[in-house]
Amino acid sequence: MAPLPLAPLQPLLALTLARIGRLHPDLYGRLGEHADKRFGIDPTDLPFAFVLEPRPARPQARAVRQLPAGLDACIRGPLSGLIGMAEGTLDGDALFFSRALSIEGDIEATLALRNALDDARLDFGTILLGCLGPLGTRAAELLRQQSRSVPAASGGTPWN
């Protein structure tokens, strides 16, 4: 995947953030004073990372080959662990203490982001595929079942 251009991901990220905002309108506002922070999300098993700016008025995310300097916080870990933590199916504390997940920078901002995500109970399958109607709903359920069968691969334990 490394040689693939990142430009096609940018509109998908914008659509995903817009859909999250519609489905969970209070999510970005829950960050309070940390809403203007810049977060680096680095899936260690992908050849690119994400920069998230969760401003309530206009949240942005972009894919980058390498995280830039000057981020307020950086979260690194396997993609399955990052998604599981964002969806609340994996325990972020367990991922952190097992060293499957690392955090650098503003820990308070990172905890605010995690708490906002915990409250929202995101479902990325529904967010990404729900717009496809019944077929998308079925595909999202299949992805959910598959992700439940491999929590140990991310180094974490089920949330509940």
Secondary structure as GFF3:
##gff-version 3
##sequence-region A 1 160
A	DSSP	alpha_helix	9	23	.	.	.	ID=ss1
A	DSSP	three_ten_helix	28	34	.	.	.	ID=ss2
A	DSSP	beta_strand	39	43	.	.	.	ID=ss3
A	DSSP	beta_strand	49	53	.	.	.	ID=ss4
A	DSSP	beta_strand	60	64	.	.	.	ID=ss5
A	DSSP	beta_strand	73	77	.	.	.	ID=ss6
A	DSSP	alpha_helix	79	87	.	.	.	ID=ss7
A	DSSP	alpha_helix	92	97	.	.	.	ID=ss8
A	DSSP	beta_strand	102	105	.	.	.	ID=ss9
A	DSSP	alpha_helix	107	120	.	.	.	ID=ss10
A	DSSP	alpha_helix	124	129	.	.	.	ID=ss11
A	DSSP	three_ten_helix	130	132	.	.	.	ID=ss12
A	DSSP	alpha_helix	134	148	.	.	.	ID=ss13
A	DSSP	three_ten_helix	151	154	.	.	.	ID=ss14
###
